[in-house]
């Protein structure tokens, strides 16, 4: 399998974790979104029409969008499952995953931050305030959900799920942007546990072949 990835992309980070948890071997093909390689005509035409990372190529099958990729991996490589089959457990995992992937991530990804600075001409301080505001809004919701429904060492039980796969990259990016996460005690306890797991550790940005400080 091939994974088109950028080291600091939280969506790429999600897929790296999922592949590691499932023990699926893959080759990393770096796509530098900082310089626009994700908009390269060949990449868009042959790999990912959405012009984003991540994307996978599995034999003759290619797919973009991290949640679709992870759902595909659950079907193609079913052990361990990341999206539970039990109706209520599945709904709970998807609830938290959606909060992160739909409410937090889209307003804070690189293309939004670049638009704020390059088109709307906000200052670096205003850009940071934007990022930190939406992290605070989203992580408060995450913490409330975890406080009400979480159990075990992971978000939902004694094994990682899609919820953990989404949560850990989001926290890592928030830390990189100097957000105060101290009030999210349950989320941070899960993060501290997860980063010791080999699949999460190997998926970290600093471990990627295209890493740069």
N, C-alpha and C positions, 0 to 999 in steps of 0.2 A: 504494500500500500504506500501511496505517496501522500504527504500532507504539505499543502501550501500554507505557510505560517509566517507570522511576524512575532518575534520574541516577546514584545511588550503588549501584544494584542490579547485582551482578556478572553475574547472568543476563541482565539487560537489556543490559548492556555487551557480552556475547557476541554477542547478536543484532545489535546496532548494528555491531559489527565485521564480522560475516558479510554484512550488507546492503551495507556499504561495500566490502568486497572484491569483491562481485558486481556492484557498480554499480547496485543496485536503488534507485530513488528511493522515499522514504517520508516520511510526515508523522508527527511525534512527538506523541503524546497523553499528556502527563504524568499519572502516577498516584502520588500522594504516599502511600507506604506508611507513612511515619512517623506520619501522622494517620489511617490506616486506610481510605484511599480504595479500596484493593484489595478491601475487604469490602462496598463499596457494592452494594446490591441490584441495581441496573440493570447495573452492571459484571459482577457474577457471573452474572446471568441472560442477558445478551446477548453478553458478550465472553469471559469466562474462568471456567468453573465451578469451577476450582481456587482461585479467589480469591487469585491471586498475579500478579506481573509476571515476565516480559513476556508479551504476547500480540500477535498480528498479525491483521489483517483484510486479506485479499487478494481483492478482489472480493466474492463471496458466501461466501468460505471464511474461517473464523476458527480460530485454533489457539493454544494456550498451551504452556508448557514449552520452555525454550530449546533443548534437544537435539532435540526433535521439530521445532521450528521450523527449525533449521539443516538437519536431514535433509530437510525439505520444500523448503527453498530449494535444496538440492543437486539435487533432482529437478526442481523447477520452473524453476530458473535455473542450469543445470549448469556454467557456466564462471565463474570457476575452481572446480574441485571442492575441497571442504573435507574430505570423507570419501573416501579413495582407493577405487578399484574393485578394485585388486589385493588378493587375499585376505590376504596377510601384512601388507602396508602398512596396510590397513584395520584389521586386528586390533590392530596396534601403536598406531595413532592412537586407537582406541577405548579401549585399555587406559589410556593416560595421561589421556585425557579423562574416563574413568570414575573414575579415582583422584581427580581434582579435583572432579568434579561429584557424586560419590556419597560419597566419604570425607571430603573437607575441607569443602566448602561447606555441606552440610546442618546440621552441628553448630555452625556459626558465623554463620548468617544472622540477620537482624534479629529475626525472631520468636522465635528461640531465645534470643538475648541479652536481649530484653525479658522473656521468661518467667523467665530466671534472676534478673533484677533485680526485676521487679514481683511475681512470685509466690513464688519461692524466697528473695527478699530477700538475695541475695548483694551484697557491696559492689562498688563500681566496680573496686577492685583485684582482687577475686576474679573478676569478669567478664573483665577483661583477662587474667588468668592462664589462665582457661579458653580464651579465644581463642588466645592465644600457644602454649599446649600443643598444641592440635590443629593449628595451623599448622605447628609444628615436626615433629609426627608425620607429617603429610601431605607436607610439602615434602621431608622426608628421603626418602620413597618416590619422589617426583617426581624428585629429583636422582639417585637410584640408577638409575631407569629411563632418564633422559637420559644418564647416564654410560655405560650399557651399550649403548643403542640409538640415541642421537641422532646426527645428522650434518648438516652444512650449517649455514647461519645460523639456520634455524628449528628447531623440534623434530625434524622428520624431513625434511630435505632443503633445497632451495633455494626453496621456496614455502610459505606458511603453510597450515596445515591446521586442523581442528577442535581439535587439541591446543593449538596456539598461541592459538586463539580462547578456549579455556578458561583457559589458563595466565596470560595477561596480566591479565585482570580480577582473578584470585585474588591475584596478586602486588600489584597496585595496592591492593586492600583490605587486604592484610597490611601494606603500608607505612603506610597510613592509621591502622592500629591499632598502629603502632610496634613491629612484630615485627622481630627481628634476622634478616635474610635473607642475611647476608654469607657464610655457609658454603655457600650453594647457587649455586656459581659458574656452572655451566652454565645453570641456569634464569635467573639474572640477566643473563647475556650475551645470551640470547635476548630477554629483556624489553627490554634496552637497544636491541637491534636493532629490535624490533617497534614500539616507540613512536615511531620515526622514520618509519614507514610511514604514508602519508596516511589509510588506512582505520582504522588503530588510533588515530592521533592525533585524528581527527574524532569517533571513538566515545568518547573519554575523558570522564569525568564532568564536568570543568570546561567542556567544550564544549557541554553540553546546555542546552536552553532553560529547564529547571527547576532548573538548578544553584543551589545555595546552599552557602556555606562551612560 
